[in-house]
Every structure is written in structure tokens, then in C-alpha cells.
Amino acid sequence: MLAWFRNAFPGWAFSVERGVWRAAGRVLVSASSADVLFDKLVRIDGRGREVAGGRARCVGGFGSAEGARRSW
């Protein structure tokens, strides 16, 4: 999931720690889930819409922070 964010929003650094999703770029953005982080980033930097095919969310959501840690 972190790789997807890096591809969708180049120039930003992403991390997940203790259930908090973070993106550091022009500003620091924190969120309780990947879905919330995506929503915030699209408002700040619209490039994510292009990568996501214009959809506000991936089908089924991104899942939990714990799942992201296990998969990466």
C-alpha cells in the first residue's frame, strides 16, 4: 500500500506507525487510515485522482494499518 501511495503522489514520503498513516511533503498530513489519508492528499495534491482512475477510493478500501505493515 505504501508503494501505491508513493506512485500516486511522487514527492511525498509515506509511513505507517502505531496505526497512524503519515505523508510528508509540502505539509505533514496524518490520518487514522489509508482511506482518510488518500482523501486528504487528493484535496492537497490532486494527482492521486489520476492514478486512482478518478475514483475517490479503491474498491474495498485500503484496509488497516496492521495489514499494510504485514504486506510491506
Residue frames as a rotation matrix with the C-alpha (Angstrom) as fourth column:
MET 1
0.570 0.822 0.000 0.00
0.822 -0.570 0.000 0.00
0.000 0.000 -1.000 0.00
LEU 2
0.378 -0.502 -0.778 2.84
0.169 -0.789 0.591 2.40
-0.910 -0.355 -0.213 0.78
ALA 3
-0.685 -0.631 0.363 4.24
0.434 0.047 0.900 1.75
-0.585 0.774 0.242 -2.71
TRP 4
-0.031 0.766 0.642 0.86
0.983 -0.091 0.157 2.68
0.179 0.636 -0.751 -4.21
PHE 5
0.783 0.296 -0.547 0.88
0.465 -0.863 0.198 5.98
-0.414 -0.409 -0.813 -2.33
ARG 6
-0.095 -0.914 -0.395 4.45
0.137 -0.405 0.904 6.71
-0.986 0.032 0.164 -3.46
ASN 7
-0.691 -0.092 0.717 3.44
0.698 0.175 0.694 6.10
-0.189 0.980 -0.057 -7.07
ALA 8
0.254 0.919 0.302 0.24
0.943 -0.304 0.134 8.15
0.215 0.250 -0.944 -6.78
PHE 9
0.996 0.093 0.011 1.88
0.085 -0.943 0.323 11.09
0.041 -0.321 -0.946 -5.02
PRO 10
0.262 -0.964 0.044 5.52
0.840 0.205 -0.501 11.47
0.475 0.168 0.864 -6.12
GLY 11
-0.299 -0.472 0.829 7.50
0.007 -0.870 -0.493 13.87
0.954 -0.142 0.264 -4.00
TRP 12
0.437 0.477 0.762 5.78
-0.807 -0.167 0.567 12.76
0.398 -0.863 0.312 -0.79
ALA 13
-0.741 -0.610 -0.280 7.21
-0.359 0.713 -0.602 10.40
0.567 -0.346 -0.747 1.85
PHE 14
0.327 0.945 0.011 4.81
-0.638 0.212 0.740 7.91
0.697 -0.249 0.672 3.45
SER 15
-0.841 -0.516 -0.163 4.85
-0.233 0.616 -0.752 5.89
0.489 -0.595 -0.638 6.65
VAL 16
0.440 0.894 -0.084 2.55
-0.286 0.229 0.930 3.94
0.851 -0.385 0.357 8.94
GLU 17
-0.703 -0.680 -0.209 3.42
0.041 0.254 -0.966 3.79
0.710 -0.688 -0.151 12.61
ARG 18
-0.921 0.349 -0.174 1.23
0.244 0.168 -0.955 2.65
-0.304 -0.922 -0.240 15.51
GLY 19
-0.157 0.941 0.301 -1.86
0.913 0.255 -0.320 2.83
-0.377 0.224 -0.899 13.31
VAL 20
0.463 0.259 -0.848 -1.21
0.035 -0.961 -0.275 6.39
-0.886 0.098 -0.454 12.15
TRP 21
0.327 -0.275 0.904 -0.72
0.940 0.197 -0.280 6.97
-0.101 0.941 0.323 8.44
ARG 22
0.356 -0.279 -0.892 1.55
0.122 -0.932 0.341 9.92
-0.926 -0.230 -0.298 7.56
ALA 23
0.478 -0.276 0.834 2.54
0.861 -0.040 -0.507 11.76
0.173 0.960 0.219 4.41
ALA 24
0.245 -0.485 -0.839 5.30
0.341 -0.767 0.543 14.35
-0.908 -0.419 -0.022 4.42
GLY 25
0.045 -0.200 0.979 5.58
0.983 -0.166 -0.079 16.75
0.178 0.966 0.189 1.51
ARG 26
-0.333 -0.071 0.940 4.75
0.178 -0.984 -0.011 20.43
0.926 0.163 0.341 1.33
VAL 27
0.047 0.388 0.921 2.91
-0.926 -0.328 0.185 19.83
0.374 -0.861 0.344 4.61
LEU 28
-0.967 -0.256 -0.006 2.71
-0.227 0.869 -0.440 16.97
0.119 -0.424 -0.898 7.11
VAL 29
-0.028 0.992 -0.121 -0.55
-0.854 0.039 0.519 15.02
0.520 0.118 0.846 6.87
SER 30
-0.956 -0.189 0.225 -1.66
-0.285 0.781 -0.556 12.43
-0.071 -0.596 -0.800 9.45
ALA 31
-0.067 0.966 -0.251 -4.68
-0.873 0.065 0.483 10.17
0.483 0.252 0.839 9.27
SER 32
-0.045 0.165 0.985 -6.26
-0.803 0.580 -0.134 7.23
-0.594 -0.797 0.107 11.08
SER 33
0.350 0.162 0.923 -6.48
0.293 0.917 -0.272 5.09
-0.890 0.365 0.274 7.92
ALA 34
-0.706 -0.608 0.363 -5.21
0.483 -0.038 0.875 4.87
-0.518 0.793 0.321 4.35
ASP 35
-0.032 0.793 0.609 -8.65
0.973 -0.116 0.202 5.91
0.230 0.598 -0.767 3.06
VAL 36
0.799 0.325 -0.506 -8.62
0.497 -0.831 0.250 9.09
-0.339 -0.452 -0.825 5.14
LEU 37
-0.113 -0.919 -0.379 -5.03
0.204 -0.394 0.896 9.86
-0.972 0.024 0.232 4.13
PHE 38
-0.608 -0.059 0.791 -5.97
0.780 0.139 0.610 9.44
-0.146 0.989 -0.039 0.46
ASP 39
0.436 0.867 0.241 -8.94
0.882 -0.466 0.078 11.78
0.180 0.178 -0.967 0.84
LYS 40
0.653 -0.252 -0.714 -6.77
0.254 -0.815 0.520 14.43
-0.713 -0.521 -0.469 2.48
LEU 41
-0.403 -0.915 0.033 -4.00
0.295 -0.095 0.951 14.14
-0.866 0.393 0.308 -0.11
VAL 42
-0.266 0.380 0.886 -6.40
0.962 0.045 0.270 14.43
0.063 0.924 -0.378 -3.04
ARG 43
0.803 0.577 -0.151 -7.58
0.592 -0.802 0.083 17.75
-0.073 -0.156 -0.985 -1.59
ILE 44
0.458 -0.724 -0.516 -3.98
-0.059 -0.604 0.795 18.96
-0.887 -0.334 -0.319 -1.25
ASP 45
-0.537 -0.721 -0.438 -2.44
-0.628 -0.006 0.778 17.39
-0.564 0.693 -0.449 -4.37
GLY 46
0.357 0.929 -0.093 -4.93
-0.737 0.220 -0.639 16.15
-0.573 0.296 0.764 -6.97
ARG 47
-0.336 -0.553 -0.762 -2.54
-0.917 0.378 0.130 13.76
0.216 0.742 -0.634 -8.75
GLY 48
-0.827 0.016 0.562 -3.92
-0.266 0.869 -0.416 10.80
-0.496 -0.494 -0.714 -6.82
ARG 49
0.240 0.970 -0.032 -7.19
-0.414 0.072 -0.908 11.05
-0.878 0.231 0.419 -8.73
GLU 50
0.277 -0.202 -0.939 -5.35
-0.956 0.038 -0.290 10.38
0.094 0.979 -0.183 -11.98
VAL 51
-0.755 -0.638 -0.151 -3.68
-0.607 0.768 -0.206 7.26
0.248 -0.064 -0.967 -10.59
ALA 52
-0.727 0.542 0.421 -6.91
-0.029 0.588 -0.808 6.02
-0.686 -0.600 -0.412 -9.00
GLY 53
-0.783 0.417 0.461 -8.78
0.592 0.275 0.757 6.46
0.188 0.866 -0.463 -12.27
GLY 54
-0.605 0.542 0.584 -10.82
-0.299 -0.834 0.464 9.37
0.738 0.106 0.666 -10.94
ARG 55
0.330 0.735 -0.593 -12.29
0.337 0.495 0.801 7.28
0.882 -0.464 -0.084 -8.15
ALA 56
0.414 -0.107 0.904 -12.32
-0.697 -0.676 0.239 8.59
0.585 -0.729 -0.355 -4.60
ARG 57
0.165 -0.344 0.925 -11.44
-0.814 0.482 0.324 5.20
-0.557 -0.806 -0.200 -3.12
CYS 58
-0.758 -0.380 -0.531 -10.06
-0.592 0.743 0.313 1.86
0.275 0.551 -0.788 -4.21
VAL 59
0.231 0.868 -0.440 -12.65
-0.500 0.494 0.712 -0.88
0.835 0.055 0.548 -4.30
GLY 60
0.578 0.080 -0.812 -12.94
0.508 0.744 0.435 -2.31
0.639 -0.664 0.389 -0.81
GLY 61
0.940 -0.255 0.227 -10.80
-0.341 -0.713 0.613 0.43
0.005 -0.654 -0.757 0.71
PHE 62
0.182 -0.969 -0.168 -7.14
-0.659 0.006 -0.752 0.19
0.730 0.247 -0.637 1.55
GLY 63
0.445 0.018 -0.895 -7.52
0.440 0.866 0.236 -1.84
0.780 -0.499 0.378 4.71
SER 64
0.982 0.009 -0.189 -5.97
0.183 -0.302 0.936 -1.47
-0.049 -0.953 -0.298 8.09
ALA 65
0.493 -0.865 0.097 -2.57
-0.847 -0.502 -0.175 -0.13
0.200 0.004 -0.980 9.05
GLU 66
0.121 -0.431 0.894 -1.75
-0.562 0.712 0.420 -3.53
-0.818 -0.554 -0.156 10.51
GLY 67
0.699 0.203 0.686 -2.48
0.371 0.717 -0.590 -5.22
-0.611 0.667 0.426 7.19
ALA 68
0.919 -0.395 0.009 -0.30
-0.224 -0.540 -0.812 -2.71
0.325 0.744 -0.584 5.38
ARG 69
0.237 -0.875 0.422 2.63
-0.942 -0.100 0.321 -3.43
-0.239 -0.474 -0.848 7.70
ARG 70
0.195 -0.132 0.972 2.29
-0.116 0.981 0.156 -7.17
-0.974 -0.143 0.176 7.10
SER 71
0.805 0.211 0.554 2.09
0.466 0.354 -0.811 -6.77
-0.367 0.911 0.186 3.33
TRP 72
0.766 -0.609 0.207 5.12
-0.251 -0.579 -0.775 -4.50
0.592 0.541 -0.597 3.01
